[in-house]
Each structure stands twice: as structure tokens, then as C-alpha cells.
């Protein structure tokens, strides 16, 4: 396979669109925020004030702790204009969800 740089980017962008990665991540954020099992937010951050803002898609093809390549869709979690954490949706190359998680690390 002889793929040039922009062709590779175009293929990855098509992959993200085909598998609705942004939409699925946005839904995951809502699920985490609405879950009664979600631990209380950091001091001074109201759960209802948090919104997701798309940050990036990334392809991880070599990592020490994960055997298979994956796509990492990341959203910043914001309260007002401040970033207070992040959400990651990890999907396999076939588009299936592998993991997702929500981190509130306070005001940055």
C-alpha cells in the first residue's frame, strides 16, 4: 500500500466520519454526566456546567500497554471558558468501542 501523507489523513478522517466518532463521544459525555455512579466533580465545578468541546482524533499504532492499534477521540471538558478535564473514546480499527473515560482534573 503506497499512501501519501494527505491520503492517509483523508482515510483517517473518513474513518472517523463513517464510525460517527465525534457523535459517539458526545453521547458518552452525556452518559457519564447523567450517571448516578459518576463521582462528584472537583470542588467548585457544577456537573451541569460541563460541556464537551472536540479536541482531536488520533491513531495510536504502537503503545507499550495496548497490543492493537486504536483511534483515540478526545474532547476537552469545559466549564464556561475554562478546561476542567477531558473525555476519551477509544475505538478499535473496526469502529467498535474498546473503552471510554472521563477525567475531571480541576481548573487549568
N, C-alpha and C positions, 0 to 999 in steps of 0.2 A: 504494500500500500504506500503510494507516494503522495502524501498530503502535505501541502504547504501551510505555513502559519495561519493565514486568514481562512483557508479552507477548514482547518482544524477548529478554529474559533466558531465559524459558521455551523459546523457539525454539532459542536457542544451547545450552541445557542438553540439550534433546532431540537436537540435532545431535551433541553430544559423546557421548551415550549410544548413539545409532544407529551411530556410527562407532567405538565402543569405544576412544576416545582414551586414557583412563586405562590400560586394559589394554595397549594397544599401546605406550604409553610405558614402562610397567613392563617389558614384554618387551624393549624397546630397551635399557633399562638393563642387564638381564641379558646381552644380546648384547654390549654394549660391555665389560662387566666380564669376560666369558669370552673375549673375542677376544685372541689372542696378539699382534695388531697394536696393541692399546691401549698407549700409552706408560705407563711406570711412574708410579705415583701420587706425589703430593708427599711429601716426606720425612716419615716417621713415620706415614703413613696406609696401613694394610694394605688391599689390594684386597678381601679377604674381609670386612672390617668395614663396607664401604659398603652402605647400604640407601637406597632411594628413598622419599621422602615427598611425596605430591602437594602441590603448591603452588597452581597456578592453571591456568585456561583463559583465553585472551584472544583477542579478534578484532582483528586489525590490518587496517584497511581503507585506510590511506593511509600509505605509507612511502617515503622517498626512494629506496631501493635495490631495492625489490621492486614490480613492476608490478601484481600481482594481490593481492586480499585473501587473508588466510590465518588459520588458527586456530593459536595457539601454546599447546601443552600443556607445562607446566613442572613438574618435580619437583625438590625440594631433594635433594641427596645428603648423607647424614649418616653420621658415624662416631661411634657412641654417641649422645650428645645434641648433638654439635657439627655444624653445617652446614659441609661442606668443599667444596661445589661445587654444580653444577646440571646438569640434563639438559633439553633442549628437543626436542620433536617438533613439527615444522612441517607442517601439512597444508593442502591446498587446500580450497576450499569443497565440493568433491565428495567429500571424505574421503580422497583419495589422499595418500600421504606425499610431501612435497616435500624434506624434509631432516630430519636429527636430529643432535644433537651433545651431547657430554659434556664438561663443564669441571670440572676439579679445580683450585681456586684456593687450597687450603690452609685452615688453621684460621681461622674468622671469629669 
